[in-house]
């Protein structure tokens, strides 16, 4: 068996002691790192690049995977190993697990561990395009409803007497914080989005693609959410970006101007990626500049990045190798 390292984020939503024991038992031939902090994750990533482990299995959620990838790139530059990057495997232990779902890993932990070894043996590798913005690489990100809900989710999690997480915590966050804020505060997000590369607007019932000129303003006005991604899922199989994989070298940019009650009323079809009303605007782009006012929370791979007012997002020339049963 080729050299294999497993990086477990012990802070991940499903990283129970039982899960850690199962990984240690079934992957005893691997080097296992348990990360308790971002600092430890960075240290382990440095070691992975320095020692040249060809396969890194990340046990955690979307945030863990994305953070580790960025730390690996940082280590790559530090050690000047520009021609080496490990193949990434995933064991979904987070809350949403969008990346793992996109890659085709949806079974229980034991089944996924067995699948990891089969994929390594058969070299089942799928290359995932990433978005680059603010010197970071990520598969999805956004402003608005999603980032505000995420902020409220962490508020729910941090209440000492409520020990809940996952989709129930998201539901409570929406009911107790996100929706009441929308009703009573009426905070508007003003957005200007400029196309900086080749791009298309997806329009009409037949989803026809209309070419957009470079340096053209794609959207200007008030909206409720701006999302971008190279994968369709937003966690829990919510297909928020259904056109994400339609064209190589492009990512799906979605702008939502509808009120929260319209979203909730049509949640089922929105969840399945089959909802295209006139208050959802879809684009396939390779480079856009997004300006928001006032400063708004921004999420990257389901993790709160902080409040920003401007970001240029572009498709990266670098593709990340992932183990996937869906590879051709």
N, C-alpha and C positions, 0 to 999 in steps of 0.2 A: 504493500500500500504506500502511495506517495505521502510525503510529509503533510500532515494535516493539523491545523490549529482551530480550536473552538473558542470563540469569545462570547461569554455569557454576560448579558447585562442583568445583574441581580435586581435592578430597580424596575425592570420591565413588568408589565401588568400580570403576566402569567408565569413569571420566573419563580415558581414556588420551590420549596426545598425538595418536594417530590420530583419536580421537573429537573432540577439540578442533579439529583441522584440518578435519575434515568439516563441523562446525558453522560454522566461520568461512567455509568455501568456499560452502556452500549457503545460508547466511543472511547473506551479505555486505551486504545492504541494511539490516541491523539494527545496533543499538548492542549490542556484546558486552562483558559484564563477566566477568572471571575472579576468583572469590573463593577466597582461600587461608586464610581464617580467619572466625570468627564476626563479628569486628569489621569486616572488609571487607564481609561480607554485610549487616550493619546499615547501613553507610555507603551501599552501593549502593541499599538499600531506601529510605533517606531521599531519595536523589536521584531515584528512580523516582516517588515520591509528589510531590516538589517540582516536578518537570518535567511530571508528568501523563501518563506513558506509558500508553496504554490497554490494551496487551497486554504481559504479562511471561511469557517462556518460561523455566521453571526446569529446568536440566539437572542432575539429581541424583536422590537417592532420597527416601524418605518424610520422613526427618529434615530434609533440605534444604528440601523444599516447606513443611513445617510451620513450621520456623524462619523462613523468608522471609515467610510469611503473618503471623506474629506481629510481625516487624519492620515489615512494611507497615502493620499496625494501629497500631503505636507511632508511626510517621512520620505517619500520618493524624491522630492526636491532636495531635502536635507542630505540624503545619502547619495544623491545624483544617480539614482537607479532608474533612469527615464525609460529604459526598455523592459522594465519588470513591473508587473502589477498582478497580484494574485487573483485567481478565480474565486468569486464570492458565492457561498452557499447560504441559505437562510433557514432558520428554524423559527417559525412565527410564534413569539411569546409576548407580543405587544398587544395593544388594544385593537387597533384597526387592521394592521397587517396587509396593507394594500399591495406592497411590493411582492410579498410572498404569494398573494392571491393571483396577481398578474402572471407570476412565474409558474403557477400551477401547483403550488404546495398548499393543500387545503385539508389534509388529513390530520389525525392525531399525532402527537409528538413521536411516539414509537414508530409509526408508519413513515413519518418524514425522515427520521434518522436512517432507517433502512433504505429509503429512497435516495438519500444523500450518497451513500456508498455505491448504489447502482449507477447513479449519474456520473460519479467520478470514474468508475470503471469503464463506462460507455462513452465518456467525454461528452456528455449532454450539456452543451454550453449555449446560452442565449445572450446576445449582446444588447444591453439596454442603453438607449440614448438618454442623455441627461441635459437638464437646463443649467446654464451657468449664470449666476447673478451675485453681485457683491462678493466676488472671489470665492463663491461656494458652488458646489455641484449638487443638484437635487432633482428628483423625478416629479415632484408636484409642490405647489405653493399657492398662497393666496392672501388677499385682503378681504375684509368684510365679515359676512355672516360666519364663515368657517373659522376665522381667526378670533372673532369675538366669542363664539361658542367654545373654542379651545381655551381661551382665557377663563371663561366661566367654569369650564370642566375642572381646571386646576384649582379654582376656588372651592368647588364641591369636594374635591379630593383632600384638600388641606384642612377641612373642618374636622377637628379632632374626634368628635363623637360620631361621625359618619364614616364608616370604613367600607366605602363602596368605590368601584371603578368600572371601567368598561362602558358598554352601551347604556346601562342604567344610569351611570353618572352623567353621561352626555344628555340623556333625556331630562334628568333633574336640573341640570345646568340650563337647558333650554327653557324649561317651565319656570324656574325660579329666578333666572337672571336675564338670559338673552332676549326672550320674548317681552317680558315687562320693560326692559330698557328700550326696545323697539317701540312699544306702545306709548310710553310716557316721556322718554327723552327726545325721541324723534331726531336723533343724530344723523345728519346727512354726510355721505362721503362723495366728494366731488372728484372726478377722475378725468385726466387727459391721457390718452394712450396713443403713442406715435409709432407707426410701422417703420422699422429701420432696415428691413431686408425683404426678401421675397415672401409674399404672403397671400392668403386667399380668405375671402369672407364666404361662409357657408350660409346659403340663403334659400328660401322657398321650401315647399313641402317635399321636394325631391332632393333637398340638400345640395343644390348646385353650387359649384365653386366659382367665385368671381375674383379675378386677380386684383390685388391692391397695389397701388403705386408706392414706391419707396418715399419715406418722409411724409407720408399722408397721415392725417389724424384719423385713427380708426374709430375712436369714441371720445366724446367730450360731454360731460354732464354728470348728473347725480346717478349713483347706482348703489346696490346693496352688496355686491360681491364681485370680485375679480379673481378668477382661478386660472392656473396654468399648469400643464402637465404633459409628460410623455407616456404616462400610463393612465388608463381610464378610471381606475378605482380611487376612492377617497376614504377607504376603510369600511369594514363591514359590508363589502361588496356594493357599496354605493357607487354607481357608475356615473359620477358627476362630470366626467370628461370623455364622452363616448367616442369622440373622433381622434383621441390622442395617438393612436397607432396607425392612422389612416395613410399618412404620407411620411416616408423616411426623410429625415432632415428637417422636420417641422414638429412643433408642439401645439397642443390644443389650448387656445385662449378663450375663456368663457366669461362673459359679462352678464350679470343678472341685475335687472332693474325692478323686478317685481317685489311687491310687499310680502312679508313673512307668511301671511295667511294664505296667499296664493300658492306659495311653495308647499305649505303644510297640506293644503287641500289636494294637491296633485303629487303628493310625496311618493306614492307607489310607482307611478310612471316615471317620475324623476329618478327614483332609485334604480330602475332598470335601464336607464339611459334612453328612454323612448319619448321623452317629453320635450317638445320644441315650440313653445309659445312665442309670441312676438316680444315678450320682455326678457327673453334669453338670446343673447347675441354671441354667435360662435365664429371663431377664426382659426385658421391653421397658419402659423407664422414661424419664422426662424429667428427674429430679433425685434423686440419691442421695448420702448421706453414708457414706463408707467409712472405718472405723477399723481399723488393723492393729496387732498386737502380736506380737513386738517390732517396732521400725522395720524396714522392708523396702525393697529397691531398687524403684524405680518407673520404668517405661519409657513414653516418649511417642513415638509414631510410630517405634518401633524405635531410639530414642536413650535412653541412660541419663540419667534426670533426677536421680538421687541417691536417698538413703534418706529416706522420710517415714513418718509414722505416721497421717496423716489427710488426706483430701481430699474436698471436695464436688464432684461432677461433675454438670453439668446441660447440657441441650441448649441451644445458643446460639440467640438470635433472628436472628443474622447467618448468612446463607448465602453461601458463597464461589463466585463464578462461574468455572467451568473450561471450557476447550475440550474437547469430547468428541464423538467420532463417534456415540455412543449417545444424544445429545440428541434429543428429540422434535421 
